[in-house]
């Protein structure tokens, strides 16, 4: 991931001083699906193969990817993809595929302590240095599998999902942790990837919660320290769900 140093003037109360901050580089990449131009993304120049594979899966264009090749800032994905689809602009300014996400079926659960462990793993050295990136993590069978950072919150999800796809992991056994808020488009990415539990440090939107409810996803927001809020399908957090039923 590219980081540059930039000068600035830091103001604190009545004081001002010159500083040099680490700044994350914002770049552009192009995606090609089966030889045809698909879309352009604003992204960090890092883990581009994972980004391309993940975008195709999280947008519901294909359930698997056959191969990915990266040539500079162009990403070429080969996959058994849908023939007909329509792209629209997402809330972040990126692209998403129009349509309802897939439904998720999984018997996995998570404890309250597990939610906190996922949340703790989201923070990264790049975030601490720059404050200018989002991060996502993927846990499978209780183990941290991968962490990805990017200037775009959507891209971080694409990268961890793409990694899982290219490694042949069972995504129905995975839990996704994110720094970013969870509108409908973000939740839909998890649904299309077949991930049943999403933990975010940030808020959701009403449509994000509705999308999670319909897709069968356990959506957990505002996960910070000891606190978190379960919005949908709380049965996948059984120690909390049982405690609530007894109250």
Secondary structure, 3 states (H helix, E strand, C coil): CCEEEEEEEEEECCEEEEEEEEEECCEEEEEEECCEEEEEEEECCCCHHHHHHHHHHHCCCCCCCCEEEEECCEEEEECCCCCCCCEEECCCCCEEECCCCCCCCCCCCCCHHHHHHHHHHHCCHHHHHHCCCEEEEEEECCEEEEEEEECCHHHHHHHHHHHHHHCCCCHHHEEEEECCCECHHHHHHHHHHCCCEEEECCCECHHHHHHHHHHCCEEEEEEECCEEEECCCHHHCHHHHHHHHHC
